[in-house]
Amino acid sequence: MTTQIGLSDVVPVIDPYTFLTISIEADGATSVGVTFRTPYLRVGTLLVDGARPCLDLATDQARVSVSTTGGVMVTADDLALARRLHAATARYLADCERLHRHNQHARNGRGAA
């Protein structure tokens, strides 16, 4: 007899959450960390004053905004950052789709695809 173990049998299911950390080092350097572990993340874009694109990621507990340098014109560095964000979100989507298919197959007792 073969027993199939799904991911939820091995990894505990944790309710969605937002995790914030604020660190102050001995030398006074500070950093803020934001972790969104939720499918309920609000994602939006806007164009400030018709000249500055802005990407917002938010939950009820925290918000992160990514925008251009704030100058009059979008720079080559701003464009490079937008391309890196696009590439990273494409990889995130591909990983989510692959893992979702794997979990669906495991749940249906067919093993990994």
DSSP file (Angstrom, degrees, kcal/mol; ACC not computed):
  #  RESIDUE AA STRUCTURE BP1 BP2  ACC     N-H-->O    O-->H-N    N-H-->O    O-->H-N    TCO  KAPPA ALPHA  PHI   PSI    X-CA   Y-CA   Z-CA
    1    1 A M              0   0    0      0, 0.0     2,-0.5     0, 0.0     0, 0.0   0.000 360.0 360.0 360.0 132.3    0.0    0.0    0.0
    2    2 A T        -     0   0    0      2,-0.0     2,-0.6     0, 0.0     0, 0.0  -0.865 360.0-154.5-102.4 131.7    1.3    3.4   -1.0
    3    3 A T        -     0   0    0     -2,-0.5     2,-0.4     2,-0.0     0, 0.0  -0.922   6.3-149.9-107.4 124.0    0.5    6.4    1.2
    4    4 A Q        -     0   0    0     -2,-0.6     2,-0.6   103,-0.0    -2,-0.0  -0.777   7.3-159.6 -90.6 132.7    0.5    9.8   -0.4
    5    5 A I        -     0   0    0     -2,-0.4     2,-0.1     3,-0.0   102,-0.1  -0.961   9.3-150.3-114.3 118.7    1.5   12.7    1.9
    6    6 A G    >>  -     0   0    0     -2,-0.6     3,-1.5     1,-0.1     4,-0.8  -0.395  29.4-105.3 -81.4 163.6    0.4   16.1    0.8
    7    7 A L  H >> S+     0   0    0      1,-0.3     4,-3.2     2,-0.2     3,-1.0   0.862 120.7  57.8 -56.7 -38.6    2.2   19.3    1.5
    8    8 A S  H 34 S+     0   0    0      1,-0.3    -1,-0.3     2,-0.2     5,-0.2   0.703 100.6  58.8 -69.6 -16.7   -0.3   20.3    4.1
    9    9 A D  H <4 S+     0   0    0     -3,-1.5    -1,-0.3     1,-0.1    -2,-0.2   0.733 117.7  30.6 -78.3 -22.5    0.4   17.0    6.0
   10   10 A V  H << S+     0   0    0     -3,-1.0    -2,-0.2    -4,-0.8    -3,-0.1   0.816 119.2  50.1-102.8 -42.4    4.1   18.0    6.3
   11   11 A V  S  < S-     0   0    0     -4,-3.2    -1,-0.2    -5,-0.2     2,-0.0  -0.879  87.6-121.7-103.7 123.7    4.0   21.8    6.6
   12   12 A P        -     0   0    0      0, 0.0     2,-0.5     0, 0.0    -3,-0.1  -0.359  25.8-118.8 -63.9 141.8    1.6   23.3    9.1
   13   13 A V        -     0   0    0     -5,-0.2     2,-0.4    -2,-0.0    -5,-0.0  -0.714  31.7-162.7 -82.6 125.9   -0.9   25.7    7.5
   14   14 A I        -     0   0    0     -2,-0.5     3,-0.1     3,-0.0    -3,-0.0  -0.908  22.0-112.2-113.1 135.4   -0.5   29.2    9.0
   15   15 A D        -     0   0    0     -2,-0.4    22,-0.0     1,-0.1    -1,-0.0  -0.283  48.6 -87.1 -60.1 150.5   -3.1   31.9    8.8
   16   16 A P        +     0   0    0      0, 0.0     2,-0.3     0, 0.0    22,-0.2  -0.244  59.8 166.6 -57.7 146.7   -2.1   34.9    6.6
   17   17 A Y  E     -A   37   0A   0     20,-2.0    20,-2.7    -3,-0.1     2,-0.4  -0.987  35.9-130.4-157.1 164.2   -0.1   37.6    8.4
   18   18 A T  E     -A   36   0A   0     -2,-0.3     2,-0.5    18,-0.2    18,-0.2  -0.985  23.6-160.4-118.3 131.4    2.0   40.7    7.9
   19   19 A F  E     -A   35   0A   0     16,-3.0    16,-2.9    -2,-0.4     2,-0.4  -0.960   7.3-173.4-119.8 124.5    5.3   40.8    9.8
   20   20 A L  E     -A   34   0A   0     -2,-0.5     2,-0.4    14,-0.2    14,-0.2  -0.945   1.6-176.1-117.8 136.3    7.1   44.1   10.5
   21   21 A T  E     -A   33   0A   0     12,-2.4    12,-2.9    -2,-0.4     2,-0.4  -0.991   8.3-168.1-130.0 142.8   10.5   44.5   12.0
   22   22 A I  E     -A   32   0A   0     -2,-0.4     2,-0.4    10,-0.2    10,-0.2  -0.995  12.8-169.5-127.8 124.5   12.4   47.7   13.0
   23   23 A S  E     -A   31   0A   0      8,-2.9     8,-2.0    -2,-0.4     2,-0.5  -0.926  12.8-170.7-119.0 138.7   16.1   47.4   13.8
   24   24 A I  E     -A   30   0A   0     -2,-0.4     6,-0.2     6,-0.2     5,-0.1  -0.972  18.4-149.9-125.8 115.4   18.4   49.9   15.3
   25   25 A E    >   -     0   0    0      4,-3.3     3,-2.1    -2,-0.5    -2,-0.0  -0.307  30.2-103.4 -79.3 165.5   22.1   48.9   15.3
   26   26 A A  T 3  S+     0   0    0      1,-0.3    -1,-0.1     2,-0.1    -2,-0.0   0.821 123.2  55.1 -58.6 -32.4   24.6   50.0   17.9
   27   27 A D  T 3  S-     0   0    0      2,-0.1    -1,-0.3     1,-0.1     3,-0.1   0.432 123.9-104.6 -82.7   2.7   26.1   52.5   15.4
   28   28 A G  S <  S+     0   0    0     -3,-2.1    -2,-0.1     1,-0.3     2,-0.1   0.324  72.6 144.4  94.3  -7.9   22.6   54.0   15.0
   29   29 A A        -     0   0    0     -5,-0.1    -4,-3.3     1,-0.0    -1,-0.3  -0.440  32.5-160.1 -65.8 136.5   21.9   52.5   11.5
   30   30 A T  E     -A   24   0A   0     -6,-0.2     2,-0.3    -2,-0.1    -6,-0.2  -0.843  14.0-179.0-119.4 155.4   18.2   51.6   11.2
   31   31 A S  E     -A   23   0A   0     -8,-2.0    -8,-2.9    -2,-0.3     2,-0.4  -0.990  13.8-150.9-149.6 152.7   16.3   49.3    8.9
   32   32 A V  E     -A   22   0A   0     -2,-0.3     2,-0.4   -10,-0.2   -10,-0.2  -0.989  11.1-164.4-125.2 131.5   12.7   48.3    8.5
   33   33 A G  E     -A   21   0A   0    -12,-2.9   -12,-2.4    -2,-0.4     2,-0.4  -0.948   2.9-170.4-116.8 138.4   11.5   44.9    7.2
   34   34 A V  E     -A   20   0A   0     -2,-0.4     2,-0.5   -14,-0.2   -14,-0.2  -0.993   1.7-174.5-128.6 124.6    8.1   44.1    5.9
   35   35 A T  E     -A   19   0A   0    -16,-2.9   -16,-3.0    -2,-0.4     2,-0.7  -0.977   6.3-164.6-120.8 119.9    7.0   40.6    5.2
   36   36 A F  E     +A   18   0A   0     -2,-0.5     2,-0.4   -18,-0.2   -18,-0.2  -0.914  13.3 171.3-101.8 113.5    3.6   40.0    3.6
   37   37 A R  E     +A   17   0A   0    -20,-2.7   -20,-2.0    -2,-0.7    -1,-0.0  -0.642  46.2  93.7-119.7  72.3    2.5   36.4    3.9
   38   38 A T    >   -     0   0    0     -2,-0.4     3,-0.5   -22,-0.2   -23,-0.0  -0.985  68.4-140.3-159.0 143.5   -1.0   36.6    2.7
   39   39 A P  T 3  S+     0   0    0      0, 0.0    -1,-0.0     0, 0.0    -3,-0.0   0.494  97.3  78.0 -81.7  -2.4   -3.0   36.2   -0.5
   40   40 A Y  T 3   +     0   0    0      2,-0.1     2,-0.3    -3,-0.0    -3,-0.0   0.050  62.4 136.7 -95.7  25.6   -5.0   39.3    0.6
   41   41 A L    <   -     0   0    0     -3,-0.5     2,-0.5    18,-0.1    18,-0.2  -0.563  51.1-136.7 -73.2 129.6   -2.3   41.7   -0.4
   42   42 A R  E     -B   58   0B   0     16,-3.5    16,-2.4    -2,-0.3     2,-0.5  -0.780  22.1-169.6 -87.8 129.6   -3.7   44.8   -2.2
   43   43 A V  E     +B   57   0B   0     -2,-0.5     2,-0.3    14,-0.2    14,-0.2  -0.979  16.0 153.9-122.8 128.5   -1.5   45.7   -5.2
   44   44 A G  E     -B   56   0B   0     12,-2.4    12,-3.3    -2,-0.5     2,-0.3  -0.972  26.4-150.0-149.7 163.8   -2.0   48.9   -7.1
   45   45 A T  E     +B   55   0B   0     -2,-0.3     2,-0.3    10,-0.2    10,-0.2  -0.941  14.4 175.2-131.4 156.1   -0.4   51.5   -9.2
   46   46 A L  E     -B   54   0B   0      8,-1.9     8,-2.3    -2,-0.3     2,-0.6  -0.973  28.7-126.9-152.4 163.7   -0.8   55.2   -9.7
   47   47 A L  E >   -B   53   0B   0     -2,-0.3     3,-0.9     6,-0.2     2,-0.4  -0.950  25.4-144.9-117.7 109.5    0.8   58.0  -11.6
   48   48 A V  E >> S-B   52   0B   0      4,-3.0     3,-2.5    -2,-0.6     4,-1.9  -0.616  79.2 -17.5 -79.8 124.7    1.7   60.9   -9.4
   49   49 A D  T 34 S-     0   0    0     -2,-0.4    -1,-0.3     1,-0.3     0, 0.0   0.751 114.0 -76.4  52.2  27.5    1.3   64.3  -11.1
   50   50 A G  T <4 S+     0   0    0     -3,-0.9    -1,-0.3     2,-0.2    -2,-0.1   0.585 130.5  69.1  66.7   9.1    1.3   62.5  -14.4
   51   51 A A  T <4 S+     0   0    0     -3,-2.5    -2,-0.2     1,-0.2    -1,-0.1   0.529  83.3  60.4-134.9 -13.0    5.1   62.1  -14.1
   52   52 A R  E  <  -B   48   0B   0     -4,-1.9    -4,-3.0    18,-0.1    -1,-0.2  -0.905  65.8-147.9-131.0 106.8    6.0   59.6  -11.4
   53   53 A P  E     -B   47   0B   0      0, 0.0    15,-1.1     0, 0.0     2,-0.4  -0.402  17.0-167.4 -68.9 146.7    4.8   56.0  -11.4
   54   54 A C  E     -BC  46  67B   0     -8,-2.3    -8,-1.9    13,-0.2     2,-0.5  -0.999  12.6-158.1-139.9 133.7    4.2   54.4   -8.1
   55   55 A L  E     -BC  45  66B   0     11,-3.1    11,-2.9    -2,-0.4     2,-0.4  -0.957  15.2-163.9-110.8 125.9    3.6   50.7   -7.1
   56   56 A D  E     -BC  44  65B   0    -12,-3.3   -12,-2.4    -2,-0.5     2,-0.4  -0.936  12.4-175.8-116.0 134.3    1.8   50.1   -3.8
   57   57 A L  E     +BC  43  64B   0      7,-2.8     7,-3.2    -2,-0.4     2,-0.3  -0.999  25.0 163.2-121.8 127.4    1.6   46.8   -1.9
   58   58 A A  E     +BC  42  63B   0    -16,-2.4   -16,-3.5    -2,-0.4     2,-0.2  -0.997  28.0 179.1-151.4 149.6   -0.6   46.9    1.2
   59   59 A T        -     0   0    0      3,-2.9   -18,-0.1    -2,-0.3    -2,-0.0  -0.693  56.7 -90.3-124.2-175.4   -2.5   45.0    3.8
   60   60 A D  S    S+     0   0    0     -2,-0.2     3,-0.1     1,-0.2   -19,-0.0   0.731 127.5  45.9 -68.8 -19.3   -4.5   46.5    6.7
   61   61 A Q  S    S+     0   0    0      1,-0.2     2,-0.3   -42,-0.0    -1,-0.2   0.732 121.5   6.3 -96.6 -25.3   -1.3   46.4    8.8
   62   62 A A        -     0   0    0      2,-0.0    -3,-2.9   -28,-0.0     2,-0.4  -0.987  52.3-154.8-156.7 160.3    1.3   47.8    6.5
   63   63 A R  E     -C   58   0B   0     -2,-0.3     2,-0.4    -5,-0.2    -5,-0.2  -0.999   3.2-166.3-141.9 139.6    2.0   49.4    3.1
   64   64 A V  E     -C   57   0B   0     -7,-3.2    -7,-2.8    -2,-0.4     2,-0.4  -0.996   8.6-167.3-124.4 129.4    5.1   49.5    0.9
   65   65 A S  E     -C   56   0B   0     -2,-0.4     2,-0.5    -9,-0.2    -9,-0.2  -0.954   4.0-165.6-117.6 136.0    5.3   52.0   -2.0
   66   66 A V  E     +C   55   0B   0    -11,-2.9   -11,-3.1    -2,-0.4     2,-0.3  -0.985  22.9 157.0-119.6 127.5    7.9   51.8   -4.7
   67   67 A S  E     -C   54   0B   0     -2,-0.5   -13,-0.2   -13,-0.2   -15,-0.0  -0.898  42.5 -84.7-143.4 170.9    8.4   54.9   -6.9
   68   68 A T        -     0   0    0    -15,-1.1    -1,-0.1    -2,-0.3     6,-0.1  -0.140  60.7 -83.5 -70.5 175.2   10.8   56.6   -9.1
   69   69 A T        -     0   0    0      1,-0.1    -1,-0.1     4,-0.1     3,-0.1   0.575  59.5-114.7 -64.1  -8.7   13.4   58.9   -7.7
   70   70 A G  S    S+     0   0    0      1,-0.2    -1,-0.1   -19,-0.1     4,-0.1   0.426  72.1 130.3  92.6  -2.6   11.0   61.8   -7.6
   71   71 A G  S    S-     0   0    0      2,-0.2    -1,-0.2     1,-0.1    -3,-0.1  -0.087  76.5 -95.1 -72.5-177.6   12.7   63.9  -10.2
   72   72 A V  S    S+     0   0    0     -3,-0.1     2,-0.3     2,-0.0    -1,-0.1   0.847 106.2  42.4 -69.2 -34.9   10.9   65.5  -13.1
   73   73 A M  S    S-     0   0    0    -21,-0.0     2,-0.4    -4,-0.0    -2,-0.2  -0.860  86.3-111.6-118.9 149.0   11.9   62.6  -15.5
   74   74 A V        -     0   0    0     -2,-0.3     2,-0.1    -4,-0.1   -22,-0.0  -0.643  43.6-144.5 -72.0 128.5   12.0   58.8  -15.2
   75   75 A T     >  -     0   0    0     -2,-0.4     4,-2.1     1,-0.1     5,-0.1  -0.395  23.5-106.7 -93.3 170.7   15.7   57.9  -15.3
   76   76 A A  H  > S+     0   0    0      1,-0.2     4,-2.3     2,-0.2     5,-0.1   0.856 123.1  54.5 -62.3 -35.7   17.4   54.9  -16.9
   77   77 A D  H  > S+     0   0    0      2,-0.2     4,-2.2     1,-0.2    -1,-0.2   0.891 106.6  50.7 -65.6 -39.4   18.0   53.6  -13.3
   78   78 A D  H  > S+     0   0    0      2,-0.2     4,-2.3     1,-0.2    -2,-0.2   0.919 111.3  48.3 -62.1 -43.6   14.2   53.9  -12.6
   79   79 A L  H  X S+     0   0    0     -4,-2.1     4,-2.1     2,-0.2    -2,-0.2   0.889 109.5  52.5 -64.1 -40.6   13.5   51.9  -15.8
   80   80 A A  H  X S+     0   0    0     -4,-2.3     4,-2.1     2,-0.2    -1,-0.2   0.902 109.5  49.6 -62.8 -41.2   16.1   49.3  -14.8
   81   81 A L  H  X S+     0   0    0     -4,-2.2     4,-2.6     2,-0.2    -2,-0.2   0.928 108.8  52.0 -63.2 -44.7   14.4   48.9  -11.4
   82   82 A A  H  X S+     0   0    0     -4,-2.3     4,-2.3     1,-0.2    -2,-0.2   0.891 109.8  50.0 -59.2 -39.6   11.0   48.5  -13.1
   83   83 A R  H  X S+     0   0    0     -4,-2.1     4,-2.4     2,-0.2    -1,-0.2   0.892 109.9  49.9 -66.7 -39.1   12.4   45.8  -15.3
   84   84 A R  H  X S+     0   0    0     -4,-2.1     4,-2.4     2,-0.2    -2,-0.2   0.906 111.1  49.6 -65.2 -40.6   13.9   43.9  -12.3
   85   85 A L  H  X S+     0   0    0     -4,-2.6     4,-2.5     2,-0.2     5,-0.2   0.919 111.0  50.0 -62.0 -43.2   10.5   44.1  -10.5
   86   86 A H  H  X S+     0   0    0     -4,-2.3     4,-1.9    -5,-0.2    -2,-0.2   0.926 111.9  47.2 -61.6 -45.7    8.8   42.8  -13.6
   87   87 A A  H  X S+     0   0    0     -4,-2.4     4,-1.9     1,-0.2    -1,-0.2   0.898 112.6  49.8 -63.5 -40.8   11.2   39.9  -14.0
   88   88 A A  H  X S+     0   0    0     -4,-2.4     4,-2.4     1,-0.2    -2,-0.2   0.904 110.7  48.5 -66.9 -40.8   10.9   39.0  -10.3
   89   89 A T  H  X S+     0   0    0     -4,-2.5     4,-2.5     2,-0.2    -1,-0.2   0.845 108.8  54.4 -69.7 -31.0    7.1   39.1  -10.3
   90   90 A A  H  X S+     0   0    0     -4,-1.9     4,-2.3    -5,-0.2    -1,-0.2   0.905 110.4  46.2 -65.7 -40.7    7.2   36.8  -13.4
   91   91 A R  H  X S+     0   0    0     -4,-1.9     4,-2.6     2,-0.2    -2,-0.2   0.904 111.6  51.9 -66.6 -40.8    9.4   34.3  -11.5
   92   92 A Y  H  X S+     0   0    0     -4,-2.4     4,-2.5     2,-0.2    -2,-0.2   0.925 111.0  47.7 -60.4 -45.8    7.0   34.6   -8.5
   93   93 A L  H  X S+     0   0    0     -4,-2.5     4,-2.8     2,-0.2     5,-0.2   0.927 111.6  49.7 -61.2 -46.4    4.0   33.8  -10.7
   94   94 A A  H  X S+     0   0    0     -4,-2.3     4,-2.5     1,-0.2    -2,-0.2   0.908 112.3  47.9 -60.9 -42.6    5.7   30.9  -12.4
   95   95 A D  H  X S+     0   0    0     -4,-2.6     4,-2.7     2,-0.2     5,-0.3   0.921 112.4  49.0 -64.6 -43.7    6.7   29.4   -9.0
   96   96 A C  H  X S+     0   0    0     -4,-2.5     4,-2.4     2,-0.2    -2,-0.2   0.925 112.9  47.3 -62.1 -44.3    3.2   29.9   -7.6
   97   97 A E  H  X S+     0   0    0     -4,-2.8     4,-2.3     2,-0.2    -2,-0.2   0.925 113.8  47.6 -63.0 -44.4    1.6   28.2  -10.7
   98   98 A R  H  X S+     0   0    0     -4,-2.5     4,-2.3    -5,-0.2    -2,-0.2   0.933 115.2  44.2 -62.7 -47.4    4.1   25.3  -10.6
   99   99 A L  H  X S+     0   0    0     -4,-2.7     4,-2.6     2,-0.2    -1,-0.2   0.858 111.4  53.9 -68.2 -35.3    3.6   24.7   -6.9
  100  100 A H  H  X S+     0   0    0     -4,-2.4     4,-2.5    -5,-0.3    -1,-0.2   0.929 110.0  47.2 -63.8 -44.9   -0.2   25.0   -7.1
  101  101 A R  H  X S+     0   0    0     -4,-2.3     4,-2.5     2,-0.2    -2,-0.2   0.926 112.5  50.3 -60.5 -44.3   -0.2   22.4   -9.9
  102  102 A H  H  X S+     0   0    0     -4,-2.3     4,-2.4     1,-0.2    -2,-0.2   0.918 111.9  47.0 -59.8 -44.9    2.0   20.1   -7.8
  103  103 A N  H  X S+     0   0    0     -4,-2.6     4,-2.6     2,-0.2    -1,-0.2   0.888 111.1  51.9 -65.9 -39.0   -0.3   20.5   -4.7
  104  104 A Q  H  X S+     0   0    0     -4,-2.5     4,-1.8     2,-0.2    -2,-0.2   0.921 111.6  46.7 -63.1 -43.7   -3.4   19.9   -6.8
  105  105 A H  H  <>S+     0   0    0     -4,-2.5     5,-2.7     2,-0.2     6,-0.7   0.909 113.4  48.5 -64.4 -42.1   -1.9   16.7   -8.2
  106  106 A A  H ><5S+     0   0    0     -4,-2.4     3,-1.2     4,-0.2    -2,-0.2   0.904 111.2  50.3 -64.7 -40.8   -0.8   15.5   -4.7
  107  107 A R  H 3<5S+     0   0    0     -4,-2.6    -1,-0.2     1,-0.3    -2,-0.2   0.840 109.7  51.0 -66.0 -32.7   -4.2   16.3   -3.3
  108  108 A N  T 3<5S-     0   0    0     -4,-1.8    -1,-0.3    -5,-0.2    -2,-0.2   0.410 117.1-114.8 -86.1   2.4   -5.8   14.3   -6.1
  109  109 A G  T < 5S+     0   0    0     -3,-1.2    -3,-0.2    -4,-0.2    -2,-0.1   0.711  86.0 113.6  75.9  20.1   -3.6   11.3   -5.4
  110  110 A R  S   <S-     0   0    0     -5,-2.7    -4,-0.2     1,-0.3    -5,-0.1   0.417  71.8-129.0-102.9   1.5   -1.8   11.5   -8.7
  111  111 A G        -     0   0    0     -6,-0.7    -1,-0.3    -5,-0.2     2,-0.1  -0.164  50.6 -32.2  75.7-178.5    1.7   12.5   -7.4
  112  112 A A              0   0    0      1,-0.1   -10,-0.1    -7,-0.1    -9,-0.0  -0.449 360.0 360.0 -76.6 146.5    3.7   15.3   -8.8
  113  113 A A              0   0    0     -2,-0.1    -1,-0.1     0, 0.0   -11,-0.1   0.426 360.0 360.0 -89.8 360.0    3.5   16.3  -12.4
